[in-house]
Amino acid sequence: MAGILMMAVSCKKDLVEINRNPNATENPQPDYLLTAAQKISADLYWGADNNFNSSLLIIQHWAKIQYTEPDRYIFSNSSFTSLWNTSYAQSLTNLNTIIQLPDEKANVNYKNVALILRSWVFSLLTDAYGDIPYKQAGDIKSYLTPAYDSQKEVYYGLLDDLKKASAALTTTGNAITGDVLYAGKIDRWKKLANALRFRIALRIADREPEKAKQTIADVLSDAGGLISNNTETAQFIYSTSPQQNPVSAWFDTRDEFRIAKTLLDKLTALNDPRIPIFANKPADVSVPGYVGVPSGLTTSDANNLGFAKTSRPGSYFFAPQAPAVIISYAEVLFDRAEAAARGFTTEDANALYNAAITASLNQYGINDATAIANYLGQSTVKYDAANFKKSIGEQKWIALYGQGLEAFAEWRRLDYPQLPPAVAGVLDKKIPVRLIYPGSEQSLNGDNYKTAITNQGTDNLLTKLWFDRY
C-alpha cells in the first residue's frame, strides 16, 4: 500500500508538470499585466464584435453597405461570445492577478487601479447581458461554474468597489508603471473611479433613485473630484501597426461600414460642425455633400447605393493612433446635467448641458467661440427642462459617437433619440435591447445559466434588462 501511495504521488507530480502552461509566467509582473489588461479591454470595447459590427449598428451611428446581416439584427448565440469570453478569460484574469499579488510585488496603487479597471469591465458585461457571474467570477479553483448575480447586485457591488478603490489610492509614493491610460497619474485614476460611480448611479436612477442620489452626493463631496477637462478623458492611445486602433486595422482590408443615415440626418438638421469629423465625403466627387446609409438594408439594396457614392466614417476614427475613449469629459458633464435635472443636485442643468456639448465639440478640435455659440443658440439644440431626457439623450448620443456599448446603454436608459427600426430588420419592427448570452454558457455553466434566465427573462434580444425600466 505504501508503494502504491508513493506511485500515486509521483504520478500526480508528473501530471502537474505535464499540464503546466509553458507560455504562462511563473513570476507575473504587475506593470506588464496592467498594460496587457488595458490593451485587451480597449480592443474589446472598441473592436468589431462588440462595437462597430453590433452596438454601433443597433444605435445607428454606423450602417453596413455589405454583409448587412448584423445591421438587420440577425445575431446568434455565438455573435457576442468575445465580450464574454475575453472579459472573463483575459481582462478580468489579468486584473485579478494584480489584485491578488503580494504587497511586495504590487503596491496599493497597482491593486486599486486594477480594481477600477475590473469594475469598468464588469459594468460593460452587465450593461450588455444583465445578470452575470460577479461575486464568484475569477476564482476558478473555488467556483468552476460561477453563479450569476442579479444586475442590481452587480451595480451595487461595483459602486462599493469603486468607492473603496478611490479611497485607497495614494498620490504620495507607490508609483506604478505600465499605465497607458494615465501614465501613472494617480489623481486621474481617482477621478475616473468617481466618474464611473456617477455613471453607474445614473444607470440605476430609474430603479433606485435614493441610492443614485446618495451615490452622486458622495461623489461630488469626494476630495478626489471628477474628470474636469478634456485632457483628463480616460482613453487608450494606440500606436502604429500592428498595435493600431482596431478600427484602423479593420479598414486596412475591408470597407463595408458607412455613417448611418439616422445620425447624419440629425447632424445635418442641427448644422452640426462635427459632420466632417464623423463622416467622409463619398469617394465619387460627382456626389454632392455627405450620404448616409439607412440602417438595416438587405445586402442587395445596400450594394445598390454604391460604395463610392456613400460616406465612410470619418478618417479620424480609423487613423492608427485614434484613441479608444472609455469615458470623456463631455460625458461627465452630461451626467452632472442629468443629475441636476432629476433634482439629485442643486447644480445648473442648463449650464452643464451647454458645457457638455462644448466639451464634445472641443474634443474634436472645434474651438471657435462663435461657431459654438451659434450651435448652442439653435432652438433645436437648446436645453428643454420639461423633457431633459430628450435634450440630454439626443446630444449625448451624438457625443458618444464611436462608443457603441455605452451609447447603446444610454439609449435604452433615456429612450432618446427615438430611433427607427432597421429597414429590413427581423424583429418585427423592434430594436434589440440587450445582447444574447454566449451559447457556451448553456453547455459549460448550464444550471446557473438557466437560473439567470428564469430570474431575468427569455434569453433573446428583446428582453429588457433590470436598469431599462421604461
C-alpha positions in Angstrom: 0.0 0.0 0.0 2.9 2.3 0.8 4.4 1.6 -2.6 1.1 2.3 -4.4 0.7 5.6 -2.4 4.2 6.7 -3.5 3.4 5.9 -7.1 0.2 7.9 -6.9 2.0 10.9 -5.5 4.7 10.6 -8.2 2.0 10.4 -11.0 0.3 13.4 -9.6 3.6 15.4 -9.7 4.1 14.2 -13.3 0.6 15.4 -14.2 1.3 18.8 -12.7 4.5 19.1 -14.8 2.7 17.8 -18.0 -0.2 20.3 -17.5 1.9 23.3 -16.7 1.4 26.0 -19.4 4.8 26.7 -20.9 3.7 30.1 -22.0 2.5 31.3 -18.6 4.9 33.3 -16.5 5.7 32.0 -13.0 6.7 35.4 -11.9 4.0 37.8 -13.1 4.9 41.5 -13.1 2.1 44.0 -12.3 3.2 46.6 -14.9 3.1 44.0 -17.8 -0.3 42.7 -16.6 -1.7 46.2 -16.3 -0.6 47.2 -19.9 -2.0 43.9 -21.2 -5.3 44.3 -19.4 -5.7 47.9 -20.7 -4.9 46.9 -24.3 -7.2 43.8 -24.3 -10.1 45.8 -22.7 -9.7 48.7 -25.1 -9.7 46.4 -28.1 -12.7 44.6 -26.7 -14.6 47.8 -26.2 -13.6 49.5 -29.5 -13.3 46.5 -31.8 -15.5 44.8 -34.3 -17.6 42.2 -32.5 -18.9 44.4 -29.6 -18.7 47.8 -31.3 -18.9 48.5 -35.0 -20.3 45.2 -36.1 -23.1 45.2 -33.4 -23.8 48.0 -30.9 -22.7 50.8 -33.3 -25.2 49.4 -35.8 -28.0 49.0 -33.3 -27.5 52.5 -32.1 -27.4 53.8 -35.7 -24.1 55.5 -35.6 -22.9 53.3 -38.4 -24.6 51.2 -41.0 -23.5 48.4 -43.3 -23.3 48.6 -47.1 -22.2 45.0 -47.4 -22.8 41.8 -45.4 -25.7 43.5 -43.7 -27.0 40.7 -41.5 -25.9 42.3 -38.2 -27.5 45.6 -39.3 -30.8 43.7 -39.6 -30.4 42.2 -36.1 -29.5 38.7 -37.4 -27.4 37.5 -34.5 -26.9 34.1 -32.9 -25.7 32.9 -29.5 -22.2 33.0 -30.9 -22.3 36.6 -32.1 -21.4 38.1 -28.7 -19.0 35.5 -27.4 -15.9 37.7 -27.5 -17.2 40.2 -25.0 -18.0 37.5 -22.5 -15.0 35.2 -23.1 -12.3 37.8 -23.5 -13.6 39.8 -20.5 -13.6 36.8 -18.2 -10.6 34.8 -19.5 -8.2 37.7 -20.2 -9.1 41.1 -19.0 -10.5 40.1 -15.6 -7.9 37.3 -15.2 -5.1 39.8 -15.6 -6.7 42.3 -13.3 -7.5 39.8 -10.6 -3.9 38.5 -10.8 -2.7 42.1 -10.0 -5.2 42.4 -7.1 -4.1 39.0 -5.6 -0.3 39.6 -5.9 1.6 40.0 -2.6 2.0 43.6 -1.4 5.8 43.5 -2.0 5.1 42.8 -5.7 2.1 45.0 -6.4 1.7 48.1 -4.3 -1.6 49.6 -3.2 -1.9 51.7 -6.3 -1.5 48.8 -8.7 -4.2 46.9 -6.9 -6.7 49.7 -6.8 -6.1 50.8 -10.4 -6.8 47.1 -11.3 -9.9 47.2 -9.2 -11.2 50.3 -11.1 -10.5 48.7 -14.5 -12.1 45.5 -13.3 -15.2 47.5 -12.3 -15.4 49.0 -15.7 -15.2 45.7 -17.5 -17.9 44.2 -15.2 -20.1 47.2 -16.0 -19.7 46.5 -19.7 -20.8 42.9 -19.2 -23.9 43.7 -17.1 -24.9 46.6 -19.3 -24.9 44.2 -22.2 -26.2 40.9 -20.8 -27.9 41.7 -17.5 -27.3 39.1 -14.8 -23.7 37.9 -14.9 -21.2 36.0 -12.7 -19.7 38.6 -10.5 -19.0 37.6 -6.9 -17.8 34.1 -7.8 -16.1 35.2 -11.1 -12.3 34.8 -11.4 -11.9 32.1 -8.7 -11.9 29.0 -10.9 -10.3 26.9 -8.1 -13.4 27.5 -5.9 -16.1 28.1 -8.5 -15.6 26.2 -11.7 -19.2 27.1 -12.6 -19.8 30.5 -11.1 -23.3 31.6 -10.1 -24.9 34.6 -11.7 -25.6 37.7 -9.7 -28.6 40.0 -10.4 -27.9 43.2 -12.3 -28.9 45.2 -9.2 -26.4 43.2 -7.1 -23.7 43.8 -9.7 -24.2 47.5 -9.9 -24.3 47.9 -6.1 -21.1 45.8 -5.8 -19.3 47.9 -8.4 -20.3 51.1 -6.6 -18.7 49.7 -3.4 -15.6 48.5 -5.3 -15.1 51.9 -6.9 -15.5 53.8 -3.7 -13.1 51.5 -2.0 -10.5 51.8 -4.8 -10.7 55.6 -4.9 -10.2 55.9 -1.2 -7.3 53.5 -1.1 -5.3 55.2 -3.9 -2.5 57.3 -2.7 -0.8 60.2 -4.6 2.3 60.1 -2.4 4.7 57.3 -3.2 3.7 53.9 -4.6 4.4 54.7 -8.2 3.1 52.5 -11.0 4.3 51.8 -14.5 2.8 50.1 -17.5 -0.2 52.5 -17.3 -1.1 53.5 -20.9 -4.3 55.4 -19.9 -3.0 57.9 -17.4 0.8 57.3 -17.3 0.8 56.6 -13.6 -1.1 59.8 -12.6 -3.0 58.5 -9.6 -5.0 61.7 -9.1 -6.6 61.0 -12.5 -7.4 57.4 -11.5 -9.3 58.8 -8.6 -11.3 61.0 -10.9 -12.0 58.0 -13.3 -13.3 56.0 -10.3 -15.6 58.8 -9.4 -16.8 59.3 -12.9 -17.6 55.6 -13.2 -19.5 55.8 -9.9 -21.5 58.7 -11.3 -22.3 56.7 -14.5 -23.5 53.7 -12.6 -25.6 55.8 -10.2 -27.5 57.2 -13.2 -27.8 53.7 -14.6 -29.8 52.7 -11.6 -31.6 56.0 -11.2 -35.0 54.9 -12.6 -35.0 51.9 -10.3 -33.2 53.1 -7.2 -33.4 56.9 -7.1 -32.5 57.3 -3.5 -29.4 55.1 -3.9 -28.5 57.0 -7.0 -28.9 60.4 -5.3 -26.8 59.4 -2.3 -24.0 58.0 -4.5 -23.9 61.2 -6.5 -23.8 63.3 -3.3 -20.9 61.1 -2.1 -19.0 61.5 -5.4 -19.5 65.3 -5.5 -18.2 65.6 -2.0 -15.2 63.3 -2.6 -11.9 65.1 -2.5 -10.7 63.1 -5.5 -13.0 65.0 -7.7 -14.3 64.2 -11.2 -12.8 64.4 -14.7 -12.7 68.2 -15.2 -11.3 68.8 -18.7 -10.6 67.1 -22.0 -7.0 66.3 -21.1 -8.3 64.1 -18.3 -10.6 62.0 -20.5 -9.9 58.3 -20.0 -8.8 56.9 -23.3 -6.4 54.3 -24.6 -4.0 55.8 -27.1 -2.9 53.4 -29.8 0.3 53.2 -31.7 1.2 52.2 -35.3 0.7 48.8 -36.9 0.4 46.1 -35.5 -0.6 48.0 -32.3 -3.0 50.3 -34.1 -6.6 51.1 -33.3 -8.8 48.1 -34.2 -11.0 50.3 -36.5 -7.9 51.2 -38.4 -6.8 47.5 -38.6 -10.3 46.6 -40.0 -10.4 49.4 -42.6 -6.9 48.4 -43.9 -8.5 45.4 -45.6 -12.3 45.9 -45.5 -14.8 48.6 -46.4 -18.4 47.6 -45.5 -19.2 50.3 -43.0 -20.8 53.8 -43.6 -22.1 56.5 -41.4 -25.8 55.8 -40.6 -28.4 58.0 -42.3 -30.2 58.4 -39.0 -27.2 60.1 -37.4 -26.2 62.0 -40.5 -29.7 63.4 -40.9 -29.7 64.6 -37.3 -26.3 66.2 -37.6 -27.4 67.9 -40.9 -30.6 69.2 -39.3 -28.6 70.7 -36.5 -25.9 72.2 -38.7 -23.5 70.2 -36.5 -19.8 71.2 -37.0 -18.8 67.6 -36.2 -20.1 66.2 -39.6 -16.7 66.4 -41.4 -15.1 64.6 -38.4 -17.7 61.9 -38.1 -18.0 61.3 -41.8 -16.0 61.4 -45.0 -17.5 62.7 -48.3 -18.2 60.0 -50.9 -15.2 58.9 -53.0 -17.2 59.8 -56.1 -16.5 63.5 -56.4 -19.7 63.9 -58.5 -21.8 63.2 -55.4 -22.5 66.5 -53.5 -22.2 66.5 -49.7 -22.4 63.6 -47.4 -24.5 60.5 -47.9 -25.6 58.2 -45.1 -26.8 54.6 -45.4 -30.2 53.6 -44.0 -29.8 51.1 -41.2 -30.8 47.5 -41.8 -31.0 47.3 -45.6 -30.7 44.0 -47.4 -27.3 43.3 -48.8 -28.6 43.9 -52.4 -30.3 47.1 -51.6 -27.3 48.4 -49.7 -24.9 47.4 -52.5 -27.1 49.3 -55.0 -26.4 52.6 -53.2 -22.8 52.3 -54.4 -19.6 52.1 -52.4 -18.2 55.3 -53.9 -21.4 57.2 -53.6 -21.8 56.9 -49.8 -19.9 58.3 -46.8 -17.4 56.2 -44.8 -17.0 57.0 -41.1 -14.6 59.9 -40.7 -10.9 59.4 -41.1 -10.3 60.5 -37.5 -11.7 57.2 -36.3 -9.7 54.8 -38.4 -6.4 56.6 -38.0 -3.9 54.1 -36.5 -3.4 56.2 -33.3 -7.1 57.1 -32.8 -8.0 56.8 -29.1 -10.4 54.3 -27.6 -12.4 56.6 -25.3 -13.6 55.0 -22.1 -15.2 58.0 -20.5 -15.0 61.6 -21.7 -15.2 64.9 -20.0 -18.3 65.6 -22.1 -20.0 62.5 -20.7 -19.2 63.6 -17.2 -20.8 67.0 -17.8 -23.9 65.4 -19.3 -24.1 63.1 -16.3 -24.0 66.1 -14.0 -26.6 67.9 -16.0 -28.9 64.9 -15.7 -28.4 64.6 -12.0 -29.4 68.3 -11.6 -32.4 67.8 -13.9 -33.6 64.9 -11.7 -33.3 67.0 -8.6 -30.4 65.0 -7.2 -28.2 68.1 -7.0 -28.6 71.8 -7.0 -26.3 72.4 -9.9 -27.5 74.3 -13.0 -28.7 71.6 -15.5 -28.8 74.1 -18.4 -25.3 75.4 -17.9 -23.9 71.9 -17.5 -25.7 70.7 -20.7 -24.2 73.6 -22.7 -20.8 72.9 -21.2 -21.1 69.2 -22.1 -21.9 70.0 -25.8 -19.0 72.5 -25.8 -16.6 69.9 -24.4 -17.6 67.4 -27.1 -17.0 70.0 -29.8 -13.6 70.8 -28.2 -12.8 67.1 -28.0 -12.8 67.1 -31.8 -10.8 70.3 -32.2 -13.8 72.6 -32.7 -12.9 75.6 -30.6 -14.3 78.7 -32.4 -16.4 80.5 -29.9 -18.7 82.0 -32.5 -19.4 78.6 -34.1 -20.1 77.0 -30.7 -22.4 79.9 -29.6 -24.3 79.6 -32.9 -24.7 75.9 -32.5 -25.9 76.2 -28.9 -28.2 79.1 -29.8 -30.4 77.0 -32.1 -33.9 76.2 -30.9 -33.4 72.5 -31.8 -30.3 72.4 -29.6 -31.4 74.5 -26.6 -32.0 72.6 -23.3 -35.6 71.6 -22.7 -36.1 71.4 -18.9 -39.6 69.9 -19.5 -38.1 66.9 -21.3 -34.5 66.7 -20.1 -34.2 63.0 -21.3 -34.8 64.2 -24.9 -32.3 67.0 -24.8 -29.6 65.1 -23.0 -30.4 61.8 -24.7 -30.0 63.2 -28.2 -26.9 65.3 -27.6 -25.3 62.5 -25.5 -26.0 60.1 -28.4 -24.0 62.3 -30.7 -21.2 62.9 -28.2 -20.8 59.1 -27.7 -20.2 58.6 -31.4 -18.0 55.5 -31.8 -18.6 54.2 -28.3 -21.2 51.7 -29.3 -21.7 49.8 -26.0 -22.0 53.0 -23.9 -24.3 54.7 -26.4 -26.4 51.5 -26.5 -26.8 51.5 -22.7 -27.7 55.2 -22.6 -30.2 55.0 -25.4 -32.0 52.2 -23.6 -32.0 54.1 -20.3 -33.0 57.6 -21.6 -35.2 56.4 -24.5 -33.8 59.1 -26.8 -33.2 59.6 -29.6 -36.3 57.8 -30.9 -34.7 55.5 -33.5 -36.5 53.9 -36.4 -36.2 50.1 -36.6 -33.9 48.6 -39.2 -35.5 48.8 -42.7 -35.3 45.0 -43.3 -35.0 44.1 -39.6 -36.1 40.6 -38.4 -37.5 41.7 -35.0 -41.0 42.8 -36.1 -40.1 46.5 -36.2 -38.4 46.3 -32.9 -34.8 47.2 -32.0 -32.6 44.9 -29.7 -32.4 45.9 -26.1 -29.7 43.5 -24.9 -27.1 41.0 -26.1 -27.6 37.3 -26.0 -25.5 35.1 -23.6 -22.9 33.0 -25.4 -24.0 29.6 -26.3 -21.1 28.1 -24.4 -22.8 29.1 -21.2 -25.6 26.7 -21.8 -23.2 23.8 -22.1 -20.4 24.8 -19.6 -22.5 26.6 -16.9 -26.0 25.3 -17.7 -27.6 25.3 -14.3 -26.6 28.8 -13.5 -27.5 30.0 -16.9 -31.0 28.5 -16.5 -31.4 30.2 -13.2 -30.3 33.5 -14.7 -32.9 33.4 -17.5 -35.6 32.3 -15.0 -34.9 35.4 -13.0 -34.3 37.8 -15.8 -36.4 36.6 -18.7 -36.0 34.8 -22.0 -32.5 34.9 -23.5 -33.3 36.9 -26.6 -32.6 40.4 -28.0 -35.9 41.9 -26.8 -35.8 41.0 -23.1 -35.4 44.3 -21.2 -32.7 44.4 -18.5 -33.4 45.5 -14.9 -32.0 49.0 -15.4 -34.1 49.6 -18.5 -37.3 50.4 -16.7 -39.2 52.4 -19.3 
